[in-house]
Amino acid sequence: GVDIVIAQGYEAGGHTGEIASMVLWPEIVDAIGDSASVLAAGGIGSGRQVAAALALGASGVWMGSYWLTTSEYKLGGADKGPTAVQRALLAATSADTVRSRIYSGKPARLLKTKWTDAWAKPDAPAPLPMPLQNILVSEAHQRISAGSDPEVVAMPAGQIVGRMNEIRPVAEIMAELVAEYDKTVDRLDAAR
């Protein structure tokens, strides 16, 4: 009865597992067969990556983190320029994420900040299992979200964050994804 399966690789933001996308996607496609469409998720932020996901057998892609630096995305409806979260994302590289249980009690990839650093210290308490960790930190997350310090945000984000370098409209990003996908497919066709 399932129509779509989302295969999310290790490099994805939020709750994620241990297996990288290049390995996971074809394994899931092979396991599912023709019984459902597989959408590839994790580490997608270019037309080349969309083409790679399709080459590995996915029917399409599921992008999450990449939309967090769009001009349309504003936490709390702020219209005064980039939010603290967006400023943190814009400053980050692909190496500026960490996978931890501190967000919800389950392993999740988060933007590395003073918040994640504090939880990683040797004297920090161990995260509680889900849902207790989320209950424990929910009030702190609300205060952090209400603040304006990009060095302290508590935000799930994938390793694709290194490509998120400016605030842009969704339409511009979509046009770039399609154009780069087409260029990639044309290049691959010419190489045959």
N, C-alpha and C positions, 0 to 999 in steps of 0.2 A: 503493500500500500504506500510505499515511499516514492515520491516523484523526483526528489532532489536530495543529493548527499553533498555536504560541504566538506571537502578534505582540506583541513587547515594544518599547514606545516609549522614546524618549531619556531620559525622566525616571525610568526604572526604576533600581533598585539593581543592583549587580554588572555583569557584562559587558553592554554596551548600545551601540547604534548612534547614528546622527546624526538620526533622524527622530522627531518628537514623536508621541505616541499619537493625537491627533485627526486627524493626516494619515495615519499608518501603518495604523491599524486598518481603515478602509474600503478602502484600497488592497489590503491583504492579503485581505480578505473578497472583493473583486472578482476578484482574481487566482486565488484558490482555488476560487471558485464553490461548487458542491455536492459537490465531491470529498472534502472533509474539514471538520470543525468547527474554527472559529477561536476561540481563547481570547485575550482582550485582557489585556495585562499592562503595567504601568508607570503609576504615579500613581493607583492605586486604593486608597481607604481610606474610602469612604462609599457608602451606597446610591445617592446621586445619581450617583456615578461609575460604579457598576455599571449603572444605567439608561442612562447615556450610552454606555457600551461596547456594550450591547445595541442601542441606537438606531443605532449606527454599523455594525451588522451582525454583531457577534460573537455566538457561541453561548453564551458564558459568560466568566468572568474568571479570571485567575491572579494571586493576591496573594502577595507575598513579604515585603517589608520590614515590612508592617503587623503581622505576627505576632511580630516580634522583641520587642515590649513586652508580650507576654501573660504572665500569671502562670505558664503552663505551660512557657514557654521559658526554660531556664536552661542556660548553657554550663557544662559540668562538673558538673551536678547541684547547683549551689549552692542552698541553701535559706535563706540569710541575707539576704533582701531582694534588691533589684535588683542585677544584676551591673554591672560597670564599663561594659560595652557598653550595657546598658539605661539606666544613668544618663546616658551620653553621648547616646543617642537621645532621651531625655526632655527634655534641655536644648536640643536642636537645633531650628532652624527649617527651613523648606523651602529657604532660601538657604544652608544649612550643609552642602551636599554639593559634591563636586568630581569631575569626570570625568578620570581619569588612567590611565596604563599602569603605575603603580608597584606595583599589587597582584599582577599576574600577567604583565605584558608586553602584555596586550591592554587596550583602553580599558574601564574599569569605573568606575561611579559609586560613590564612597565617602563616608562621613561625613568632613567636614573636621575634622581634628585637628592636633595638633602634628606627628604622623607625616607627614601629607600636606603640611603647610606646609614641613617640612624638605626633602622631595623637590622642592618647587616653587622653592626658592631658586636663584638664578643659578649658584651654585657646586656645586650637587648634580649627581651623575652622571645621565646619561640612562638611563631604564629599558631593560633588556635585552629582547629579544624573548621571547615565550612559547616554551618553558617555563623559560628561563634565569632570568627575573626572579623567578618563583615559587621556584625553587631558591635564588636569592640571598637572598630575604627571609623564607623559611619559618621559619628559626630565630628571627629577630627577631619575626615574627608570633606564634610560640609563647610567647616571653618576654612580649610585650605582652599576650597573652591571659591569661597566668598572673598578670599584675599587676592592680592595682586602680585604676589612674588613668584616669578617663573622658576625660581630655584627650589621651590618647595611643593610644586604641584604633585598630586597623586593621580597619575593618568596612565591607563593602559595605552601602549603604543608599540607597533611592530618595528622591526629592524629597518623597514623601508623609510623610517624617519629621516635618514640621511639624504634622501631625495626631496624632502619636503622643505624647500628653501625659501619660499615666498608665499604670501597670501594671493590666491588667484581664484577667479570665478570657476564654478563647476564646468560651464560651457567651454572655457579655454582648456581645461584639463582633459575633458572628453575629446575635444578636437585633436589635441596633441596625442592622446592615446591611440585614437583611430589612425591618424596620419603615420605615427611611428609603427603601428601594427602593419599597415599596408606596405610601408617601406621595407619592413623586415621580411614579410612574406615575399615581396618582389625580389629581394636580395637572395633569399633561399631558393626561389624558383630559378633564378639566373645561375645559381651555383650547381644546378642539376645537370 
